[in-house]
Amino acid sequence: MANIKLTRFSPNRSIRVHHLKNSFPMFEFHAHDSYELIMLTNCNGMRYIGDSVSRTKENELILIPPYVRHTWDCESKAQDIVVVLFGNELLDTAIPEFQPVIHWLKAINQVVTLTLDTKCKESLYKTPMLEMKQSNSVEQVTKVVSILDSLRTSCDKNEPHITAIQQAWLPRLIEYISADEIRSFTDCASKFNMSESSLKRLLKKELDTNFTELYRYIRIKKAQRLLARTSIPISIIAEQSNFNSVRSFNEAFKAYSSVTPKQFRIEHQWRLNG
């Protein structure tokens, strides 16, 4: 799983923010298990997102769904690179006003790119992104939701300044594997009308992994959510995460999370009543 970056949020945060100034976007090909909002200003070069290769815009904002690999190859330093990572922690909220954005995010299977070429877009997107790192945690959440809502509205209206890059098969595969039922490699290949050799090759190309590692990784992520948000006994969580035994679950969980399931639950007890 070398190319999937686990996004580790501290217990009292649902968002991580990085802000680089006068820097090259020197990222290796990678994918996150969370959503990524990335803004680059005054940057020229190439961007590689999934199977898409295209020139960067001088100022642009990009929303990348989970498990979509990406990198940049730029000819000059960017004035600003702001990266905002967020995952299920943000999507779990029950606030009614957030629901249109959350439903849109959960359904999205494409990368959204936005060119920041007008004063209007500067106030809607660029300014709040530049202010993100210095904002407090509540302000960060409201800024991110506001930006996403504007993106959603632009996509719904098919506005010309916004582009959607289809990334259909991989998010749907992840969703299929994440179901409660046990999914075999053969099941997945059949579901997506691929030969097993084709699916094997695509997983290696897109995520630099194999089916066994990906399946185990997704089961561990499911177990983390159950440990953090429920009081279900660990033995039952091991079973619900499709592990054959508590021992094999404990070993796999510690290998991926660096702590035991019991330690992970203690660290996230604050979520139980959230």
ZADO-1210 file (C-alpha; in nm, 4 decimals, padded with zeros to 6 digits):
<atoms>
<atom x="00.0000" y="00.0000" z="00.0000" code="MET" pos="1"/>
<atom x="00.2952" y="00.2340" z="-00.0563" code="ALA" pos="2"/>
<atom x="00.0958" y="00.4867" z="-00.2572" code="ASN" pos="3"/>
<atom x="-00.2060" y="00.5270" z="-00.0267" code="ILE" pos="4"/>
<atom x="-00.1469" y="00.7896" z="00.2398" code="LYS" pos="5"/>
<atom x="-00.3405" y="00.7366" z="00.5615" code="LEU" pos="6"/>
<atom x="-00.4745" y="01.0690" z="00.6838" code="THR" pos="7"/>
<atom x="-00.4246" y="01.0822" z="01.0582" code="ARG" pos="8"/>
<atom x="-00.6494" y="01.3359" z="01.2293" code="PHE" pos="9"/>
<atom x="-00.5939" y="01.4388" z="01.5899" code="SER" pos="10"/>
<atom x="-00.8889" y="01.3550" z="01.8204" code="PRO" pos="11"/>
<atom x="-01.0290" y="01.7091" z="01.8180" code="ASN" pos="12"/>
<atom x="-00.9925" y="01.7801" z="01.4457" code="ARG" pos="13"/>
<atom x="-01.1651" y="01.6630" z="01.1272" code="SER" pos="14"/>
<atom x="-00.9412" y="01.8612" z="00.8897" code="ILE" pos="15"/>
<atom x="-00.5679" y="01.8826" z="00.8234" code="ARG" pos="16"/>
<atom x="-00.4193" y="02.1869" z="00.6507" code="VAL" pos="17"/>
<atom x="-00.0764" y="02.2379" z="00.4929" code="HIS" pos="18"/>
<atom x="00.0361" y="02.5686" z="00.3429" code="HIS" pos="19"/>
<atom x="00.3613" y="02.5916" z="00.1454" code="LEU" pos="20"/>
<atom x="00.4952" y="02.9210" z="00.0086" code="LYS" pos="21"/>
<atom x="00.7321" y="02.9634" z="-00.2876" code="ASN" pos="22"/>
<atom x="00.7710" y="02.5903" z="-00.3239" code="SER" pos="23"/>
<atom x="00.7606" y="02.3239" z="-00.5923" code="PHE" pos="24"/>
<atom x="00.4670" y="02.0809" z="-00.5548" code="PRO" pos="25"/>
<atom x="00.7087" y="01.7901" z="-00.5181" code="MET" pos="26"/>
<atom x="00.4710" y="01.5057" z="-00.4399" code="PHE" pos="27"/>
<atom x="00.5329" y="01.1476" z="-00.5475" code="GLU" pos="28"/>
<atom x="00.2432" y="00.9643" z="-00.7124" code="PHE" pos="29"/>
<atom x="00.0075" y="00.8948" z="-00.4248" code="HIS" pos="30"/>
<atom x="-00.3556" y="00.8625" z="-00.3212" code="ALA" pos="31"/>
<atom x="-00.5214" y="00.9522" z="00.0085" code="HIS" pos="32"/>
<atom x="-00.7898" y="00.7643" z="00.1997" code="ASP" pos="33"/>
<atom x="-00.9518" y="01.1067" z="00.2485" code="SER" pos="34"/>
<atom x="-01.0735" y="01.3874" z="00.0249" code="TYR" pos="35"/>
<atom x="-00.8214" y="01.6508" z="-00.0770" code="GLU" pos="36"/>
<atom x="-00.8740" y="02.0154" z="-00.1661" code="LEU" pos="37"/>
<atom x="-00.5567" y="02.1599" z="-00.3151" code="ILE" pos="38"/>
<atom x="-00.5009" y="02.5137" z="-00.4421" code="MET" pos="39"/>
<atom x="-00.1933" y="02.6205" z="-00.6378" code="LEU" pos="40"/>
<atom x="-00.1255" y="02.9831" z="-00.7287" code="THR" pos="41"/>
<atom x="00.1164" y="03.1131" z="-00.9923" code="ASN" pos="42"/>
<atom x="00.2226" y="02.7621" z="-01.0853" code="CYS" pos="43"/>
<atom x="00.2918" y="02.6314" z="-01.4363" code="ASN" pos="44"/>
<atom x="00.3578" y="02.2765" z="-01.5416" code="GLY" pos="45"/>
<atom x="00.1799" y="01.9419" z="-01.5697" code="MET" pos="46"/>
<atom x="-00.0625" y="01.7660" z="-01.3399" code="ARG" pos="47"/>
<atom x="-00.1269" y="01.3921" z="-01.3366" code="TYR" pos="48"/>
<atom x="-00.4569" y="01.2887" z="-01.1783" code="ILE" pos="49"/>
<atom x="-00.5754" y="00.9322" z="-01.2274" code="GLY" pos="50"/>
<atom x="-00.5422" y="00.8668" z="-01.6007" code="ASP" pos="51"/>
<atom x="-00.5609" y="01.2370" z="-01.6880" code="SER" pos="52"/>
<atom x="-00.2503" y="01.4346" z="-01.7869" code="VAL" pos="53"/>
<atom x="-00.2954" y="01.8070" z="-01.8465" code="SER" pos="54"/>
<atom x="-00.1306" y="02.1453" z="-01.8016" code="ARG" pos="55"/>
<atom x="-00.1930" y="02.3271" z="-01.4776" code="THR" pos="56"/>
<atom x="-00.3739" y="02.6574" z="-01.4776" code="LYS" pos="57"/>
<atom x="-00.1855" y="02.9502" z="-01.3262" code="GLU" pos="58"/>
<atom x="-00.4291" y="02.9618" z="-01.0352" code="ASN" pos="59"/>
<atom x="-00.6527" y="02.6637" z="-00.9690" code="GLU" pos="60"/>
<atom x="-00.8422" y="02.4717" z="-00.7031" code="LEU" pos="61"/>
<atom x="-00.8858" y="02.0953" z="-00.7298" code="ILE" pos="62"/>
<atom x="-01.1071" y="01.8554" z="-00.5340" code="LEU" pos="63"/>
<atom x="-00.9721" y="01.4993" z="-00.5406" code="ILE" pos="64"/>
<atom x="-01.1859" y="01.2128" z="-00.4044" code="PRO" pos="65"/>
<atom x="-01.0331" y="00.9318" z="-00.1968" code="PRO" pos="66"/>
<atom x="-00.8128" y="00.6721" z="-00.3677" code="TYR" pos="67"/>
<atom x="-00.7423" y="00.8785" z="-00.6815" code="VAL" pos="68"/>
<atom x="-00.3669" y="00.8966" z="-00.7391" code="ARG" pos="69"/>
<atom x="-00.2116" y="01.2270" z="-00.8343" code="HIS" pos="70"/>
<atom x="00.1081" y="01.4287" z="-00.8618" code="THR" pos="71"/>
<atom x="00.2466" y="01.7463" z="-01.0218" code="TRP" pos="72"/>
<atom x="00.5502" y="01.8233" z="-01.2356" code="ASP" pos="73"/>
<atom x="00.5909" y="02.2015" z="-01.2405" code="CYS" pos="74"/>
<atom x="00.8434" y="02.4208" z="-01.4171" code="GLU" pos="75"/>
<atom x="00.8527" y="02.6874" z="-01.1458" code="SER" pos="76"/>
<atom x="00.7796" y="02.7323" z="-00.7788" code="LYS" pos="77"/>
<atom x="00.4188" y="02.7958" z="-00.6818" code="ALA" pos="78"/>
<atom x="00.3513" y="03.1139" z="-00.4902" code="GLN" pos="79"/>
<atom x="00.1144" y="02.9219" z="-00.2605" code="ASP" pos="80"/>
<atom x="00.0210" y="02.5570" z="-00.2242" code="ILE" pos="81"/>
<atom x="-00.2649" y="02.4977" z="00.0184" code="VAL" pos="82"/>
<atom x="-00.3642" y="02.1365" z="00.0855" code="VAL" pos="83"/>
<atom x="-00.6758" y="02.0568" z="00.2906" code="VAL" pos="84"/>
<atom x="-00.7450" y="01.6925" z="00.3790" code="LEU" pos="85"/>
<atom x="-01.0769" y="01.5779" z="00.5255" code="PHE" pos="86"/>
<atom x="-01.2576" y="01.2467" z="00.5554" code="GLY" pos="87"/>
<atom x="-01.5467" y="01.0735" z="00.7282" code="ASN" pos="88"/>
<atom x="-01.4980" y="01.2842" z="01.0404" code="GLU" pos="89"/>
<atom x="-01.6358" y="01.5836" z="00.8513" code="LEU" pos="90"/>
<atom x="-01.9010" y="01.3838" z="00.6646" code="LEU" pos="91"/>
<atom x="-02.0477" y="01.2343" z="00.9826" code="ASP" pos="92"/>
<atom x="-02.2125" y="01.5578" z="01.0951" code="THR" pos="93"/>
<atom x="-02.5917" y="01.5665" z="01.1200" code="ALA" pos="94"/>
<atom x="-02.6213" y="01.9445" z="01.0773" code="ILE" pos="95"/>
<atom x="-02.9138" y="01.9866" z="00.8308" code="PRO" pos="96"/>
<atom x="-02.7579" y="02.2777" z="00.6399" code="GLU" pos="97"/>
<atom x="-02.4508" y="02.0653" z="00.5595" code="PHE" pos="98"/>
<atom x="-02.6476" y="01.7735" z="00.4143" code="GLN" pos="99"/>
<atom x="-02.6599" y="01.8855" z="00.0459" code="PRO" pos="100"/>
<atom x="-02.2798" y="01.9131" z="00.0434" code="VAL" pos="101"/>
<atom x="-02.2325" y="01.5839" z="00.2270" code="ILE" pos="102"/>
<atom x="-02.4683" y="01.3949" z="-00.0073" code="HIS" pos="103"/>
<atom x="-02.2861" y="01.5445" z="-00.3076" code="TRP" pos="104"/>
<atom x="-01.9450" y="01.4425" z="-00.1718" code="LEU" pos="105"/>
<atom x="-02.0560" y="01.0879" z="-00.0939" code="LYS" pos="106"/>
<atom x="-02.1926" y="01.0475" z="-00.4474" code="ALA" pos="107"/>
<atom x="-01.9068" y="01.2128" z="-00.6340" code="ILE" pos="108"/>
<atom x="-01.6788" y="00.9894" z="-00.8403" code="ASN" pos="109"/>
<atom x="-01.4832" y="01.2527" z="-01.0256" code="GLN" pos="110"/>
<atom x="-01.2081" y="01.5055" z="-00.9774" code="VAL" pos="111"/>
<atom x="-01.3293" y="01.8665" z="-00.9900" code="VAL" pos="112"/>
<atom x="-01.0922" y="02.1382" z="-01.1135" code="THR" pos="113"/>
<atom x="-01.1676" y="02.5085" z="-01.0912" code="LEU" pos="114"/>
<atom x="-00.9775" y="02.7930" z="-01.2562" code="THR" pos="115"/>
<atom x="-00.9460" y="03.0924" z="-01.0223" code="LEU" pos="116"/>
<atom x="-00.9518" y="03.3686" z="-01.2818" code="ASP" pos="117"/>
<atom x="-01.2042" y="03.6250" z="-01.1536" code="THR" pos="118"/>
<atom x="-01.2518" y="03.8483" z="-00.8511" code="LYS" pos="119"/>
<atom x="-01.5657" y="03.6560" z="-00.7609" code="CYS" pos="120"/>
<atom x="-01.3742" y="03.3270" z="-00.7416" code="LYS" pos="121"/>
<atom x="-01.1021" y="03.4976" z="-00.5417" code="GLU" pos="122"/>
<atom x="-01.3477" y="03.5814" z="-00.2627" code="SER" pos="123"/>
<atom x="-01.5303" y="03.2478" z="-00.2823" code="LEU" pos="124"/>
<atom x="-01.2264" y="03.0213" z="-00.2992" code="TYR" pos="125"/>
<atom x="-00.8809" y="03.1797" z="-00.3010" code="LYS" pos="126"/>
<atom x="-00.9079" y="03.4049" z="00.0036" code="THR" pos="127"/>
<atom x="-01.0576" y="03.1426" z="00.2396" code="PRO" pos="128"/>
<atom x="-00.8003" y="02.8846" z="00.1221" code="MET" pos="129"/>
<atom x="-00.5142" y="03.1263" z="00.1903" code="LEU" pos="130"/>
<atom x="-00.6600" y="03.2021" z="00.5338" code="GLU" pos="131"/>
<atom x="-00.7200" y="02.8347" z="00.6169" code="MET" pos="132"/>
<atom x="-00.3940" y="02.7560" z="00.7971" code="LYS" pos="133"/>
<atom x="-00.4269" y="03.0505" z="01.0359" code="GLN" pos="134"/>
<atom x="-00.7962" y="02.9934" z="01.1068" code="SER" pos="135"/>
<atom x="-00.9191" y="02.8221" z="01.4195" code="ASN" pos="136"/>
<atom x="-01.0742" y="02.4754" z="01.3955" code="SER" pos="137"/>
<atom x="-01.4371" y="02.5950" z="01.3740" code="VAL" pos="138"/>
<atom x="-01.3503" y="02.8498" z="01.1042" code="GLU" pos="139"/>
<atom x="-01.1689" y="02.5809" z="00.9054" code="GLN" pos="140"/>
<atom x="-01.4776" y="02.3605" z="00.9022" code="VAL" pos="141"/>
<atom x="-01.7082" y="02.6424" z="00.7930" code="THR" pos="142"/>
<atom x="-01.4634" y="02.7618" z="00.5259" code="LYS" pos="143"/>
<atom x="-01.4275" y="02.4109" z="00.3809" code="VAL" pos="144"/>
<atom x="-01.8024" y="02.3473" z="00.3759" code="VAL" pos="145"/>
<atom x="-01.8628" y="02.6875" z="00.2124" code="SER" pos="146"/>
<atom x="-01.6013" y="02.6170" z="-00.0571" code="ILE" pos="147"/>
<atom x="-01.7477" y="02.2726" z="-00.1236" code="LEU" pos="148"/>
<atom x="-02.0997" y="02.4126" z="-00.1463" code="ASP" pos="149"/>
<atom x="-01.9830" y="02.6647" z="-00.4069" code="SER" pos="150"/>
<atom x="-01.8139" y="02.3850" z="-00.6026" code="LEU" pos="151"/>
<atom x="-02.1302" y="02.1755" z="-00.5836" code="ARG" pos="152"/>
<atom x="-02.3410" y="02.4630" z="-00.7147" code="THR" pos="153"/>
<atom x="-02.0988" y="02.5258" z="-01.0016" code="SER" pos="154"/>
<atom x="-02.1033" y="02.1570" z="-01.0967" code="CYS" pos="155"/>
<atom x="-02.4844" y="02.1467" z="-01.0865" code="ASP" pos="156"/>
<atom x="-02.4989" y="02.4488" z="-01.3187" code="LYS" pos="157"/>
<atom x="-02.2271" y="02.3103" z="-01.5513" code="ASN" pos="158"/>
<atom x="-02.0474" y="02.6421" z="-01.5340" code="GLU" pos="159"/>
<atom x="-01.7695" y="02.6751" z="-01.7941" code="PRO" pos="160"/>
<atom x="-01.4878" y="02.7503" z="-01.5498" code="HIS" pos="161"/>
<atom x="-01.5236" y="02.4115" z="-01.3803" code="ILE" pos="162"/>
<atom x="-01.4075" y="02.0779" z="-01.5198" code="THR" pos="163"/>
<atom x="-01.4903" y="01.7258" z="-01.4049" code="ALA" pos="164"/>
<atom x="-01.2417" y="01.4451" z="-01.4705" code="ILE" pos="165"/>
<atom x="-01.4191" y="01.1119" z="-01.4555" code="GLN" pos="166"/>
<atom x="-01.2634" y="00.8512" z="-01.2269" code="GLN" pos="167"/>
<atom x="-01.5430" y="00.5998" z="-01.2290" code="ALA" pos="168"/>
<atom x="-01.4141" y="00.2502" z="-01.1713" code="TRP" pos="169"/>
<atom x="-01.1842" y="00.2855" z="-00.8700" code="LEU" pos="170"/>
<atom x="-01.4234" y="00.4647" z="-00.6275" code="PRO" pos="171"/>
<atom x="-01.6971" y="00.2191" z="-00.7227" code="ARG" pos="172"/>
<atom x="-01.4601" y="-00.0725" z="-00.6600" code="LEU" pos="173"/>
<atom x="-01.3715" y="00.0653" z="-00.3154" code="ILE" pos="174"/>
<atom x="-01.7417" y="00.1047" z="-00.2341" code="GLU" pos="175"/>
<atom x="-01.8105" y="-00.2529" z="-00.3498" code="TYR" pos="176"/>
<atom x="-01.5263" y="-00.3953" z="-00.1386" code="ILE" pos="177"/>
<atom x="-01.6387" y="-00.1912" z="00.1635" code="SER" pos="178"/>
<atom x="-01.9789" y="-00.3641" z="00.1837" code="ALA" pos="179"/>
<atom x="-02.0533" y="-00.5990" z="00.4737" code="ASP" pos="180"/>
<atom x="-02.0428" y="-00.9048" z="00.2488" code="GLU" pos="181"/>
<atom x="-01.7113" y="-01.0797" z="00.1870" code="ILE" pos="182"/>
<atom x="-01.5788" y="-00.9906" z="-00.1593" code="ARG" pos="183"/>
<atom x="-01.3276" y="-01.2089" z="-00.3391" code="SER" pos="184"/>
<atom x="-01.0889" y="-01.1012" z="-00.6117" code="PHE" pos="185"/>
<atom x="-01.2971" y="-01.3046" z="-00.8585" code="THR" pos="186"/>
<atom x="-01.6176" y="-01.1341" z="-00.7393" code="ASP" pos="187"/>
<atom x="-01.4664" y="-00.7906" z="-00.8018" code="CYS" pos="188"/>
<atom x="-01.3319" y="-00.8724" z="-01.1452" code="ALA" pos="189"/>
<atom x="-01.6721" y="-01.0110" z="-01.2460" code="SER" pos="190"/>
<atom x="-01.8618" y="-00.7135" z="-01.0999" code="LYS" pos="191"/>
<atom x="-01.6623" y="-00.4671" z="-01.3127" code="PHE" pos="192"/>
<atom x="-01.6499" y="-00.6845" z="-01.6252" code="ASN" pos="193"/>
<atom x="-01.2723" y="-00.7240" z="-01.6098" code="MET" pos="194"/>
<atom x="-01.0456" y="-01.0216" z="-01.6334" code="SER" pos="195"/>
<atom x="-00.8560" y="-01.0956" z="-01.3136" code="GLU" pos="196"/>
<atom x="-00.5297" y="-01.0096" z="-01.4862" code="SER" pos="197"/>
<atom x="-00.6693" y="-00.6702" z="-01.5938" code="SER" pos="198"/>
<atom x="-00.7874" y="-00.5886" z="-01.2409" code="LEU" pos="199"/>
<atom x="-00.4523" y="-00.6944" z="-01.0996" code="LYS" pos="200"/>
<atom x="-00.2708" y="-00.4703" z="-01.3472" code="ARG" pos="201"/>
<atom x="-00.4985" y="-00.1713" z="-01.2769" code="LEU" pos="202"/>
<atom x="-00.4568" y="-00.1985" z="-00.8998" code="LEU" pos="203"/>
<atom x="-00.0821" y="-00.2046" z="-00.9430" code="LYS" pos="204"/>
<atom x="-00.0905" y="00.0929" z="-01.1787" code="LYS" pos="205"/>
<atom x="-00.3367" y="00.3097" z="-00.9836" code="GLU" pos="206"/>
<atom x="-00.2500" y="00.2292" z="-00.6211" code="LEU" pos="207"/>
<atom x="00.0730" y="00.0313" z="-00.6397" code="ASP" pos="208"/>
<atom x="-00.0884" y="-00.2504" z="-00.4441" code="THR" pos="209"/>
<atom x="-00.2603" y="-00.5871" z="-00.4860" code="ASN" pos="210"/>
<atom x="-00.6137" y="-00.6974" z="-00.4032" code="PHE" pos="211"/>
<atom x="-00.5216" y="-00.8723" z="-00.0784" code="THR" pos="212"/>
<atom x="-00.3508" y="-00.5637" z="00.0627" code="GLU" pos="213"/>
<atom x="-00.6282" y="-00.3312" z="-00.0531" code="LEU" pos="214"/>
<atom x="-00.9008" y="-00.5532" z="00.0926" code="TYR" pos="215"/>
<atom x="-00.7211" y="-00.5795" z="00.4263" code="ARG" pos="216"/>
<atom x="-00.6622" y="-00.2058" z="00.4335" code="TYR" pos="217"/>
<atom x="-01.0338" y="-00.1311" z="00.3749" code="ILE" pos="218"/>
<atom x="-01.1361" y="-00.3765" z="00.6477" code="ARG" pos="219"/>
<atom x="-00.8984" y="-00.2071" z="00.8921" code="ILE" pos="220"/>
<atom x="-01.0478" y="00.1340" z="00.8080" code="LYS" pos="221"/>
<atom x="-01.3959" y="-00.0086" z="00.8734" code="LYS" pos="222"/>
<atom x="-01.2758" y="-00.1472" z="01.2072" code="ALA" pos="223"/>
<atom x="-01.1288" y="00.1914" z="01.3022" code="GLN" pos="224"/>
<atom x="-01.4658" y="00.3591" z="01.2474" code="ARG" pos="225"/>
<atom x="-01.6456" y="00.0954" z="01.4559" code="LEU" pos="226"/>
<atom x="-01.3910" y="00.1193" z="01.7374" code="LEU" pos="227"/>
<atom x="-01.4076" y="00.4985" z="01.7430" code="ALA" pos="228"/>
<atom x="-01.7833" y="00.5405" z="01.7165" code="ARG" pos="229"/>
<atom x="-01.9414" y="00.2369" z="01.8856" code="THR" pos="230"/>
<atom x="-01.9050" y="00.0252" z="02.1993" code="SER" pos="231"/>
<atom x="-01.9300" y="-00.3023" z="02.0056" code="ILE" pos="232"/>
<atom x="-01.6931" y="-00.5637" z="02.1570" code="PRO" pos="233"/>
<atom x="-01.3632" y="-00.6012" z="01.9738" code="ILE" pos="234"/>
<atom x="-01.4330" y="-00.9678" z="01.8989" code="SER" pos="235"/>
<atom x="-01.7539" y="-00.8709" z="01.7165" code="ILE" pos="236"/>
<atom x="-01.5776" y="-00.5918" z="01.5282" code="ILE" pos="237"/>
<atom x="-01.3171" y="-00.8435" z="01.4133" code="ALA" pos="238"/>
<atom x="-01.5981" y="-01.0634" z="01.2800" code="GLU" pos="239"/>
<atom x="-01.7843" y="-00.7717" z="01.1163" code="GLN" pos="240"/>
<atom x="-01.4591" y="-00.6656" z="00.9499" code="SER" pos="241"/>
<atom x="-01.4344" y="-01.0135" z="00.7941" code="ASN" pos="242"/>
<atom x="-01.1351" y="-01.1409" z="00.9906" code="PHE" pos="243"/>
<atom x="-01.1178" y="-01.5128" z="01.0688" code="ASN" pos="244"/>
<atom x="-01.0023" y="-01.4648" z="01.4271" code="SER" pos="245"/>
<atom x="-00.9442" y="-01.1965" z="01.6897" code="VAL" pos="246"/>
<atom x="-00.5734" y="-01.2802" z="01.6814" code="ARG" pos="247"/>
<atom x="-00.5387" y="-01.2197" z="01.3066" code="SER" pos="248"/>
<atom x="-00.7444" y="-00.9016" z="01.3455" code="PHE" pos="249"/>
<atom x="-00.5209" y="-00.7712" z="01.6268" code="ASN" pos="250"/>
<atom x="-00.2046" y="-00.8439" z="01.4288" code="GLU" pos="251"/>
<atom x="-00.3315" y="-00.6801" z="01.1088" code="ALA" pos="252"/>
<atom x="-00.4761" y="-00.3813" z="01.2943" code="PHE" pos="253"/>
<atom x="-00.1504" y="-00.3078" z="01.4773" code="LYS" pos="254"/>
<atom x="00.0512" y="-00.3450" z="01.1554" code="ALA" pos="255"/>
<atom x="-00.1614" y="-00.0774" z="00.9846" code="TYR" pos="256"/>
<atom x="-00.2462" y="00.1495" z="01.2795" code="SER" pos="257"/>
<atom x="00.0682" y="00.1177" z="01.4977" code="SER" pos="258"/>
<atom x="-00.1540" y="00.0534" z="01.8029" code="VAL" pos="259"/>
<atom x="-00.3761" y="-00.2331" z="01.9136" code="THR" pos="260"/>
<atom x="-00.7553" y="-00.2144" z="01.8667" code="PRO" pos="261"/>
<atom x="-00.7928" y="-00.1625" z="02.2441" code="LYS" pos="262"/>
<atom x="-00.5438" y="00.1267" z="02.2438" code="GLN" pos="263"/>
<atom x="-00.7122" y="00.2811" z="01.9390" code="PHE" pos="264"/>
<atom x="-01.0516" y="00.2709" z="02.1127" code="ARG" pos="265"/>
<atom x="-00.9109" y="00.4348" z="02.4269" code="ILE" pos="266"/>
<atom x="-00.7599" y="00.7159" z="02.2163" code="GLU" pos="267"/>
<atom x="-01.0971" y="00.7814" z="02.0473" code="HIS" pos="268"/>
<atom x="-01.3404" y="00.7289" z="02.3363" code="GLN" pos="269"/>
<atom x="-01.4492" y="01.0917" z="02.3071" code="TRP" pos="270"/>
<atom x="-01.6360" y="00.9998" z="01.9863" code="ARG" pos="271"/>
<atom x="-01.8684" y="00.7453" z="02.1473" code="LEU" pos="272"/>
<atom x="-02.1278" y="01.0017" z="02.2491" code="ASN" pos="273"/>
<atom x="-02.0671" y="01.2291" z="01.9496" code="GLY" pos="274"/>
</atoms>
